[in-house]
């Protein structure tokens, strides 16, 4: 789709048609980056998105146990803070 770059205050921008925004899943905030001379617009991803579902699935499968379940006497005793 061909479009023009328009002036927006001191900046420049493009108007993105609603069907393209919906198809790409873009909403209010996006990430912009440059790759090999192209400006890429991506949906903002949250740093830990999906971790809660992955943890619940690991628990259901029994994959959430400690890798080293052994403990030492140092770990078993109560600590006294001074």
Backbone as JSON Lines, residues from 0, in Angstrom:
{"i":0,"aa":"X","n":[0.85,-1.17,0.0],"ca":[0.0,0.0,0.0],"c":[0.9,1.23,0.0]}
{"i":1,"aa":"X","n":[0.65,2.14,-0.88],"ca":[1.42,3.36,-0.98],"c":[0.73,4.45,-0.17]}
{"i":2,"aa":"X","n":[1.53,5.24,0.56],"ca":[0.99,6.35,1.34],"c":[2.02,7.46,1.38]}
{"i":3,"aa":"X","n":[1.67,8.6,1.94],"ca":[2.58,9.75,2.01],"c":[2.97,10.0,3.46]}
{"i":4,"aa":"X","n":[4.16,10.53,3.62],"ca":[4.61,10.99,4.93],"c":[4.06,12.4,5.12]}
{"i":5,"aa":"X","n":[3.37,12.65,6.24],"ca":[2.73,13.94,6.5],"c":[3.39,14.63,7.69]}
{"i":6,"aa":"X","n":[3.28,15.93,7.72],"ca":[3.82,16.72,8.83],"c":[2.84,16.64,10.01]}
{"i":7,"aa":"X","n":[3.4,16.36,11.19],"ca":[2.61,16.35,12.43],"c":[3.4,17.18,13.43]}
{"i":8,"aa":"X","n":[3.07,18.47,13.54],"ca":[3.85,19.37,14.39],"c":[5.26,19.48,13.85]}
{"i":9,"aa":"X","n":[6.26,19.27,14.7],"ca":[7.65,19.3,14.26],"c":[8.11,17.94,13.76]}
{"i":10,"aa":"X","n":[7.25,16.94,13.81],"ca":[7.61,15.58,13.4],"c":[6.95,15.25,12.07]}
{"i":11,"aa":"X","n":[7.15,14.03,11.64],"ca":[6.5,13.53,10.44],"c":[5.9,12.18,10.77]}
{"i":12,"aa":"X","n":[4.9,11.76,10.03],"ca":[4.26,10.49,10.31],"c":[3.5,9.96,9.12]}
{"i":13,"aa":"X","n":[2.93,8.79,9.29],"ca":[2.07,8.2,8.26],"c":[0.75,7.82,8.91]}
{"i":14,"aa":"X","n":[-0.3,7.85,8.14],"ca":[-1.6,7.4,8.61],"c":[-1.73,5.93,8.26]}
{"i":15,"aa":"X","n":[-2.08,5.13,9.26],"ca":[-2.21,3.69,9.04],"c":[-3.69,3.34,9.06]}
{"i":16,"aa":"X","n":[-4.2,2.77,7.98],"ca":[-5.62,2.42,7.92],"c":[-6.01,1.42,9.02]}
{"i":17,"aa":"X","n":[-7.23,1.57,9.54],"ca":[-7.74,0.73,10.61],"c":[-7.64,-0.76,10.29]}
{"i":18,"aa":"X","n":[-7.99,-1.21,9.08],"ca":[-7.88,-2.65,8.8],"c":[-6.45,-3.18,8.96]}
{"i":19,"aa":"X","n":[-5.44,-2.38,8.61],"ca":[-4.06,-2.81,8.79],"c":[-3.7,-2.9,10.27]}
{"i":20,"aa":"X","n":[-4.16,-1.92,11.05],"ca":[-3.9,-1.95,12.5],"c":[-4.52,-3.19,13.14]}
{"i":21,"aa":"X","n":[-5.75,-3.49,12.75],"ca":[-6.43,-4.67,13.3],"c":[-5.73,-5.96,12.88]}
{"i":22,"aa":"X","n":[-5.35,-6.04,11.62],"ca":[-4.69,-7.24,11.11],"c":[-3.35,-7.48,11.8]}
{"i":23,"aa":"X","n":[-2.63,-6.4,12.12],"ca":[-1.33,-6.52,12.77],"c":[-1.45,-6.64,14.29]}
{"i":24,"aa":"X","n":[-2.64,-6.4,14.83],"ca":[-2.84,-6.46,16.28],"c":[-2.21,-5.29,17.01]}
{"i":25,"aa":"X","n":[-2.14,-4.14,16.36],"ca":[-1.55,-2.94,16.97],"c":[-2.62,-2.12,17.66]}
{"i":26,"aa":"X","n":[-2.28,-1.63,18.86],"ca":[-3.24,-0.81,19.61],"c":[-2.62,0.54,19.94]}
{"i":27,"aa":"X","n":[-2.64,0.93,21.2],"ca":[-2.23,2.28,21.58],"c":[-0.72,2.5,21.56]}
{"i":28,"aa":"X","n":[0.06,1.55,22.09],"ca":[1.51,1.73,22.14],"c":[2.2,0.67,21.3]}
{"i":29,"aa":"X","n":[3.22,1.1,20.57],"ca":[3.96,0.19,19.7],"c":[5.46,0.41,19.9]}
{"i":30,"aa":"X","n":[6.25,-0.52,19.41],"ca":[7.7,-0.4,19.41],"c":[8.14,-0.1,17.98]}
{"i":31,"aa":"X","n":[9.05,0.86,17.83],"ca":[9.61,1.2,16.53],"c":[11.08,0.83,16.52]}
{"i":32,"aa":"X","n":[11.55,0.29,15.4],"ca":[12.98,0.04,15.25],"c":[13.33,0.08,13.77]}
{"i":33,"aa":"X","n":[14.59,0.27,13.5],"ca":[15.06,0.33,12.12],"c":[15.84,-0.95,11.83]}
{"i":34,"aa":"X","n":[15.49,-1.61,10.72],"ca":[16.2,-2.81,10.27],"c":[16.53,-2.61,8.8]}
{"i":35,"aa":"X","n":[17.82,-2.53,8.51],"ca":[18.29,-2.43,7.13],"c":[17.52,-1.39,6.32]}
{"i":36,"aa":"X","n":[17.41,-0.2,6.84],"ca":[16.77,0.89,6.11],"c":[15.26,0.9,6.13]}
{"i":37,"aa":"X","n":[14.64,-0.01,6.9],"ca":[13.18,-0.06,7.0],"c":[12.76,0.27,8.44]}
{"i":38,"aa":"X","n":[11.67,0.98,8.59],"ca":[11.1,1.24,9.91],"c":[10.08,0.15,10.2]}
{"i":39,"aa":"X","n":[10.29,-0.58,11.28],"ca":[9.41,-1.69,11.65],"c":[8.57,-1.24,12.84]}
{"i":40,"aa":"X","n":[7.26,-1.42,12.74],"ca":[6.32,-1.1,13.82],"c":[5.82,-2.43,14.37]}
{"i":41,"aa":"X","n":[6.02,-2.65,15.68],"ca":[5.59,-3.9,16.3],"c":[4.74,-3.61,17.53]}
{"i":42,"aa":"X","n":[3.86,-4.55,17.85],"ca":[3.09,-4.44,19.08],"c":[4.05,-4.48,20.26]}
{"i":43,"aa":"X","n":[3.76,-3.67,21.27],"ca":[4.6,-3.65,22.46],"c":[4.45,-4.98,23.19]}
{"i":44,"aa":"X","n":[5.57,-5.59,23.49],"ca":[5.52,-6.85,24.23],"c":[5.92,-6.59,25.68]}
{"i":45,"aa":"X","n":[5.2,-7.23,26.58],"ca":[5.51,-7.09,27.99],"c":[6.64,-8.03,28.36]}
{"i":46,"aa":"X","n":[7.58,-7.59,29.22],"ca":[8.76,-8.4,29.51],"c":[8.49,-9.81,30.0]}
{"i":47,"aa":"X","n":[7.46,-10.02,30.8],"ca":[7.2,-11.35,31.35],"c":[5.84,-11.9,30.91]}
{"i":48,"aa":"X","n":[5.4,-11.48,29.76],"ca":[4.11,-11.94,29.26],"c":[4.12,-13.45,29.08]}
{"i":49,"aa":"X","n":[3.1,-14.12,29.61],"ca":[2.96,-15.56,29.45],"c":[3.64,-16.39,30.52]}
{"i":50,"aa":"X","n":[4.39,-15.76,31.41],"ca":[5.1,-16.52,32.45],"c":[4.12,-17.23,33.38]}
{"i":51,"aa":"X","n":[3.01,-16.58,33.73],"ca":[2.06,-17.2,34.66],"c":[1.44,-18.46,34.06]}
{"i":52,"aa":"X","n":[1.11,-18.42,32.76],"ca":[0.56,-19.61,32.11],"c":[1.61,-20.72,32.02]}
{"i":53,"aa":"X","n":[2.85,-20.35,31.73],"ca":[3.93,-21.35,31.63],"c":[4.19,-21.99,32.98]}
{"i":54,"aa":"X","n":[4.14,-21.22,34.07],"ca":[4.35,-21.77,35.4],"c":[3.21,-22.71,35.78]}
{"i":55,"aa":"X","n":[1.98,-22.36,35.46],"ca":[0.83,-23.22,35.77],"c":[0.93,-24.53,34.98]}
{"i":56,"aa":"X","n":[1.34,-24.46,33.74],"ca":[1.49,-25.66,32.92],"c":[2.61,-26.55,33.45]}
{"i":57,"aa":"X","n":[3.72,-25.95,33.86],"ca":[4.83,-26.72,34.44],"c":[4.38,-27.42,35.71]}
{"i":58,"aa":"X","n":[3.57,-26.74,36.52],"ca":[3.06,-27.35,37.75],"c":[2.15,-28.54,37.43]}
{"i":59,"aa":"X","n":[1.28,-28.39,36.44],"ca":[0.38,-29.48,36.05],"c":[1.17,-30.71,35.58]}
{"i":60,"aa":"X","n":[2.27,-30.47,34.89],"ca":[3.09,-31.58,34.38],"c":[4.06,-32.12,35.43]}
{"i":61,"aa":"X","n":[4.18,-31.43,36.57],"ca":[5.13,-31.85,37.6],"c":[6.56,-31.42,37.3]}
{"i":62,"aa":"X","n":[6.71,-30.44,36.42],"ca":[8.03,-29.95,36.05],"c":[8.5,-28.78,36.9]}
{"i":63,"aa":"X","n":[7.87,-28.53,38.03],"ca":[8.23,-27.37,38.82],"c":[8.96,-27.73,40.12]}
{"i":64,"aa":"X","n":[9.62,-28.87,40.14],"ca":[10.37,-29.26,41.33],"c":[11.78,-28.69,41.26]}
{"i":65,"aa":"X","n":[12.42,-28.6,42.44],"ca":[13.78,-28.09,42.5],"c":[14.73,-29.01,41.75]}
{"i":66,"aa":"X","n":[15.7,-28.43,41.07],"ca":[16.69,-29.23,40.36],"c":[17.62,-29.93,41.34]}
{"i":67,"aa":"X","n":[17.91,-29.29,42.47],"ca":[18.78,-29.85,43.5],"c":[18.0,-29.84,44.81]}
{"i":68,"aa":"X","n":[17.18,-30.88,45.06],"ca":[16.31,-30.86,46.23],"c":[17.03,-31.07,47.57]}
{"i":69,"aa":"X","n":[18.31,-31.39,47.56],"ca":[19.02,-31.62,48.82],"c":[19.24,-30.31,49.54]}
{"i":70,"aa":"X","n":[19.25,-30.37,50.85],"ca":[19.5,-29.18,51.65],"c":[20.66,-29.45,52.6]}
{"i":71,"aa":"X","n":[21.21,-28.39,53.13],"ca":[22.31,-28.51,54.08],"c":[21.82,-28.11,55.47]}
{"i":72,"aa":"X","n":[22.61,-28.41,56.49],"ca":[22.22,-28.02,57.84],"c":[22.15,-26.5,57.95]}
{"i":73,"aa":"X","n":[22.95,-25.8,57.17],"ca":[22.92,-24.35,57.16],"c":[21.55,-23.85,56.72]}
{"i":74,"aa":"X","n":[20.94,-24.5,55.74],"ca":[19.63,-24.09,55.24],"c":[18.51,-24.5,56.2]}
{"i":75,"aa":"X","n":[18.71,-25.59,56.96],"ca":[17.66,-26.09,57.85],"c":[17.57,-25.33,59.16]}
{"i":76,"aa":"X","n":[18.64,-24.68,59.58],"ca":[18.61,-23.99,60.87],"c":[18.03,-22.59,60.74]}
{"i":77,"aa":"X","n":[17.47,-22.09,61.85],"ca":[16.95,-20.73,61.85],"c":[18.11,-19.76,61.94]}
{"i":78,"aa":"X","n":[17.98,-18.7,61.21],"ca":[19.03,-17.68,61.23],"c":[18.74,-16.66,62.3]}
{"i":79,"aa":"X","n":[19.76,-16.14,62.89],"ca":[19.61,-15.1,63.9],"c":[20.26,-13.83,63.37]}
{"i":80,"aa":"X","n":[19.45,-12.81,63.21],"ca":[19.97,-11.54,62.68],"c":[20.39,-10.64,63.82]}
{"i":81,"aa":"X","n":[21.53,-10.03,63.7],"ca":[22.05,-9.14,64.76],"c":[22.22,-7.76,64.24]}
